[in-house]
Amino acid sequence: MSNSGYAHPDALVSTEWVAQHLNDPAVRIVESNEDPLLYASGHIPGAIQIDWVTDLNDQIRRDYLDRKSFESLLSKHGISNNTKVIFYGDKNNWWACYAFWVFQLFGHANAAIMNGGRLKWVEEQRPLTKEVPHYPTSTYHAQERSDYKIRAFRDQVLSHVNGHLPLIDVRSPGEFKGELTHMPDYPQEGALRAGHIPGAKSIPWSKAVQPDGTFKLPDDLKALYEQDNGFAPSQNIITYCRIGERSAHTWFVLTYLLGYPTVRNYDGSWTEWGNSVGVPIEK
């Protein structure tokens, strides 16, 4: 599929592009999944695994790794500041987009998502391996983590609500309506209250993808967000879900495929909001 028409076409690559760059030393392929066992069962040749829990998150605080730890992580995998990092994974690239988003917190702009994710690669019967690659250690210099350009915190979300500014709830309709506290078919845990943030519009992340897991075409995305739901590039938008991964997917769509300049992902999402004292909810 051609990337023409997307605002930032370089942020999306095809499975064919990845197949052609498996041995490119300037490219590092990263698999990030909800299920950490998938990588061991077979992955794209040369791909490394970055685990969203153990690699990207602080192991004590609910927060991300700091600059020094990010530098160590990338150096360990032979990623330099000039390396083009390609992310893919399960769940229609939820966690790939989440990892991509964390990389942007540290300013690694030379990055892209493999359109269609792990499932598309497998369904096309492209090669998989169980061999874990090892790359020479690199030197990586990250900028200090930028927490305010693309990340939203609870108090900022509360100000957003009070200012009647736009929010997008990308969870399932049942979660939005307060019938569920987690996705369907998952244990209903993680939040004491169910519902949604007042003023948020429900646009499930899945509406932005096609049946094969690839992103919808630009005109279809514009129809979804702009014509059907009234959003515009000029707006200051916050996306959220339950823990930030599905909303990172929608953040990627709005920021890189449609070119919206001011979109932030509220990674605290419903597990924070639904457990917070004194914040308003709607059902």
KAHUKA-V116082 format. One record per residue. N is the residue number from 1. RES is the residue in three letters. SS is DSSP state (H for helix, E for strand, C for the rest). PSI is psi in degrees with one decimal (* if undefined). D_LAST is the distance of its C-alpha to the last C-alpha in whole Angstrom. Layout:
N|RES|SS|PSI|D_LAST ; N|RES|SS|PSI|D_LAST
This chain:
1|MET|C|133.8|39 ; 2|SER|C|144.3|40 ; 3|ASN|C|4.3|38 ; 4|SER|C|138.5|40 ; 5|GLY|C|-24.2|37 ; 6|TYR|C|149.7|35 ; 7|ALA|C|-38.9|35 ; 8|HIS|C|77.4|36 ; 9|PRO|H|-24.8|38 ; 10|ASP|H|-12.2|39 ; 11|ALA|H|3.2|36 ; 12|LEU|E|129.7|36 ; 13|VAL|E|155.8|39 ; 14|SER|C|166.1|39 ; 15|THR|H|-34.9|40 ; 16|GLU|H|-41.7|44 ; 17|TRP|H|-44.8|44 ; 18|VAL|H|-42.8|43 ; 19|ALA|H|-33.2|46 ; 20|GLN|H|-13.4|48 ; 21|HIS|C|22.4|48 ; 22|LEU|C|-30.5|48 ; 23|ASN|C|18.4|51 ; 24|ASP|C|115.9|50 ; 25|PRO|C|-15.3|51 ; 26|ALA|C|-0.3|49 ; 27|VAL|E|137.5|46 ; 28|ARG|E|124.5|44 ; 29|ILE|E|131.8|41 ; 30|VAL|E|126.2|38 ; 31|GLU|E|128.3|36 ; 32|SER|C|121.7|33 ; 33|ASN|C|160.4|31 ; 34|GLU|C|-43.7|28 ; 35|ASP|C|105.9|31 ; 36|PRO|C|-11.7|34 ; 37|LEU|C|-16.3|36 ; 38|LEU|H|-41.8|36 ; 39|TYR|H|-44.7|38 ; 40|ALA|H|-25.1|41 ; 41|SER|H|-11.4|41 ; 42|GLY|C|132.1|42 ; 43|HIS|E|171.2|41 ; 44|ILE|C|132.7|43 ; 45|PRO|C|129.6|46 ; 46|GLY|C|-9.3|46 ; 47|ALA|C|142.2|43 ; 48|ILE|E|163.6|42 ; 49|GLN|E|130.8|38 ; 50|ILE|C|114.3|36 ; 51|ASP|C|128.1|34 ; 52|TRP|C|-28.8|30 ; 53|VAL|C|-55.8|30 ; 54|THR|C|-26.9|34 ; 55|ASP|C|-38.6|35 ; 56|LEU|C|-17.2|32 ; 57|ASN|E|143.8|31 ; 58|ASP|C|141.1|33 ; 59|GLN|C|-3.5|33 ; 60|ILE|C|-56.0|33 ; 61|ARG|C|153.4|30 ; 62|ARG|C|88.3|27 ; 63|ASP|C|174.6|28 ; 64|TYR|E|167.8|30 ; 65|LEU|C|157.5|34 ; 66|ASP|C|179.1|36 ; 67|ARG|H|-45.8|39 ; 68|LYS|H|-41.9|42 ; 69|SER|H|-36.0|40 ; 70|PHE|H|-43.4|39 ; 71|GLU|H|-42.5|42 ; 72|SER|H|-40.6|44 ; 73|LEU|H|-47.3|41 ; 74|LEU|H|-37.3|42 ; 75|SER|H|-40.4|46 ; 76|LYS|H|-33.3|46 ; 77|HIS|C|12.0|45 ; 78|GLY|C|26.8|47 ; 79|ILE|C|125.2|45 ; 80|SER|C|176.3|47 ; 81|ASN|C|-22.4|45 ; 82|ASN|C|-3.8|47 ; 83|THR|C|134.4|45 ; 84|LYS|E|118.5|43 ; 85|VAL|E|124.4|40 ; 86|ILE|E|121.9|38 ; 87|PHE|E|141.6|35 ; 88|TYR|E|164.4|34 ; 89|GLY|C|-168.4|32 ; 90|ASP|C|-176.1|30 ; 91|LYS|H|43.5|27 ; 92|ASN|H|34.5|28 ; 93|ASN|H|24.2|29 ; 94|TRP|H|-56.4|25 ; 95|TRP|H|-24.2|28 ; 96|ALA|H|-44.2|30 ; 97|CYS|H|-35.4|28 ; 98|TYR|H|-46.7|27 ; 99|ALA|H|-41.8|31 ; 100|PHE|H|-44.1|32 ; 101|TRP|H|-42.7|29 ; 102|VAL|H|-40.6|31 ; 103|PHE|H|-34.6|34 ; 104|GLN|H|-25.4|33 ; 105|LEU|H|-28.1|32 ; 106|PHE|C|6.6|36 ; 107|GLY|C|18.2|37 ; 108|HIS|C|85.9|38 ; 109|ALA|C|-19.9|38 ; 110|ASN|C|75.3|40 ; 111|ALA|E|157.0|38 ; 112|ALA|E|162.9|36 ; 113|ILE|E|137.2|34 ; 114|MET|E|113.8|36 ; 115|ASN|C|126.3|34 ; 116|GLY|C|-18.7|33 ; 117|GLY|H|-161.1|33 ; 118|ARG|H|-42.6|35 ; 119|LEU|H|-43.0|34 ; 120|LYS|H|-41.5|36 ; 121|TRP|H|-45.0|39 ; 122|VAL|H|-44.4|39 ; 123|GLU|H|-24.2|39 ; 124|GLU|C|2.9|42 ; 125|GLN|C|39.0|44 ; 126|ARG|C|162.3|45 ; 127|PRO|C|144.8|46 ; 128|LEU|C|154.4|45 ; 129|THR|E|156.0|46 ; 130|LYS|C|-1.1|46 ; 131|GLU|C|127.0|48 ; 132|VAL|C|119.7|47 ; 133|PRO|C|155.8|48 ; 134|HIS|C|125.5|49 ; 135|TYR|C|151.1|50 ; 136|PRO|C|141.0|52 ; 137|THR|C|137.7|51 ; 138|SER|C|175.8|50 ; 139|THR|C|123.5|50 ; 140|TYR|C|133.2|46 ; 141|HIS|C|112.2|45 ; 142|ALA|C|154.2|42 ; 143|GLN|C|163.0|40 ; 144|GLU|C|144.6|38 ; 145|ARG|C|127.6|35 ; 146|SER|C|102.6|33 ; 147|ASP|C|-1.3|30 ; 148|TYR|C|-12.7|29 ; 149|LYS|C|-42.0|29 ; 150|ILE|C|5.8|27 ; 151|ARG|E|137.7|25 ; 152|ALA|C|143.2|22 ; 153|PHE|C|165.9|22 ; 154|ARG|H|-47.3|19 ; 155|ASP|H|-31.7|21 ; 156|GLN|H|-38.0|21 ; 157|VAL|H|-40.4|18 ; 158|LEU|H|-40.4|17 ; 159|SER|H|-36.2|20 ; 160|HIS|H|-45.6|18 ; 161|VAL|H|-48.0|15 ; 162|ASN|H|-27.0|17 ; 163|GLY|C|3.9|20 ; 164|HIS|C|41.9|17 ; 165|LEU|C|160.1|18 ; 166|PRO|C|134.3|17 ; 167|LEU|E|146.3|15 ; 168|ILE|E|121.1|15 ; 169|ASP|E|113.8|12 ; 170|VAL|C|6.1|15 ; 171|ARG|C|-179.2|13 ; 172|SER|C|156.9|13 ; 173|PRO|H|-36.3|11 ; 174|GLY|H|-38.3|10 ; 175|GLU|H|-44.1|9 ; 176|PHE|H|-40.1|7 ; 177|LYS|C|-8.0|5 ; 178|GLY|C|13.6|5 ; 179|GLU|C|-21.7|9 ; 180|LEU|C|153.4|11 ; 181|THR|C|-4.7|12 ; 182|HIS|C|175.5|15 ; 183|MET|C|155.1|16 ; 184|PRO|C|143.4|17 ; 185|ASP|C|9.6|20 ; 186|TYR|C|156.6|20 ; 187|PRO|C|133.7|20 ; 188|GLN|C|88.8|17 ; 189|GLU|C|171.2|18 ; 190|GLY|C|-20.6|17 ; 191|ALA|C|142.3|14 ; 192|LEU|C|-27.9|14 ; 193|ARG|C|151.5|10 ; 194|ALA|C|158.5|8 ; 195|GLY|C|-153.8|5 ; 196|HIS|E|165.8|6 ; 197|ILE|C|132.2|9 ; 198|PRO|C|133.2|9 ; 199|GLY|C|-10.3|11 ; 200|ALA|C|146.3|11 ; 201|LYS|E|142.8|12 ; 202|SER|E|111.3|12 ; 203|ILE|C|89.3|15 ; 204|PRO|C|139.9|16 ; 205|TRP|H|-34.4|19 ; 206|SER|H|-19.5|21 ; 207|LYS|H|-13.8|21 ; 208|ALA|H|-0.9|24 ; 209|VAL|E|157.7|26 ; 210|GLN|C|169.2|29 ; 211|PRO|C|-29.5|30 ; 212|ASP|C|5.9|32 ; 213|GLY|C|-8.3|30 ; 214|THR|C|158.7|31 ; 215|PHE|E|147.4|29 ; 216|LYS|C|161.3|29 ; 217|LEU|C|157.8|32 ; 218|PRO|H|-45.3|32 ; 219|ASP|H|-36.7|31 ; 220|ASP|H|-36.8|29 ; 221|LEU|H|-41.1|27 ; 222|LYS|H|-39.6|27 ; 223|ALA|H|-41.1|26 ; 224|LEU|H|-52.3|23 ; 225|TYR|H|-35.8|22 ; 226|GLU|H|-55.1|24 ; 227|GLN|H|-43.5|25 ; 228|ASP|C|-29.0|21 ; 229|ASN|C|-1.5|19 ; 230|GLY|C|16.2|21 ; 231|PHE|C|160.2|22 ; 232|ALA|C|152.3|25 ; 233|PRO|C|-23.2|28 ; 234|SER|C|-10.1|28 ; 235|GLN|C|156.4|25 ; 236|ASN|C|104.8|24 ; 237|ILE|E|139.9|21 ; 238|ILE|E|131.3|19 ; 239|THR|E|150.7|18 ; 240|TYR|E|161.2|16 ; 241|CYS|C|-119.1|15 ; 242|ARG|C|-44.0|15 ; 243|ILE|C|5.4|19 ; 244|GLY|C|-7.6|20 ; 245|GLU|H|-43.2|22 ; 246|ARG|H|-35.7|20 ; 247|SER|H|-24.8|19 ; 248|ALA|H|-34.6|23 ; 249|HIS|H|-48.3|24 ; 250|THR|H|-37.2|22 ; 251|TRP|H|-44.1|24 ; 252|PHE|H|-44.0|27 ; 253|VAL|H|-50.5|26 ; 254|LEU|H|-42.2|26 ; 255|THR|H|-48.5|28 ; 256|TYR|H|-32.0|31 ; 257|LEU|H|-34.6|31 ; 258|LEU|C|-13.8|30 ; 259|GLY|C|23.5|31 ; 260|TYR|C|126.7|28 ; 261|PRO|C|-19.2|30 ; 262|THR|C|81.3|27 ; 263|VAL|E|130.6|24 ; 264|ARG|E|145.4|23 ; 265|ASN|E|123.9|22 ; 266|TYR|E|93.9|19 ; 267|ASP|C|-22.0|21 ; 268|GLY|C|-38.5|19 ; 269|SER|H|-150.9|16 ; 270|TRP|H|-26.7|13 ; 271|THR|H|-27.6|16 ; 272|GLU|H|-50.6|17 ; 273|TRP|H|-43.5|14 ; 274|GLY|C|-13.0|12 ; 275|ASN|C|-0.6|15 ; 276|SER|C|143.4|16 ; 277|VAL|C|130.1|17 ; 278|GLY|C|6.3|16 ; 279|VAL|C|147.1|14 ; 280|PRO|C|148.7|10 ; 281|ILE|C|161.5|7 ; 282|GLU|E|158.4|4 ; 283|LYS|C|*|0
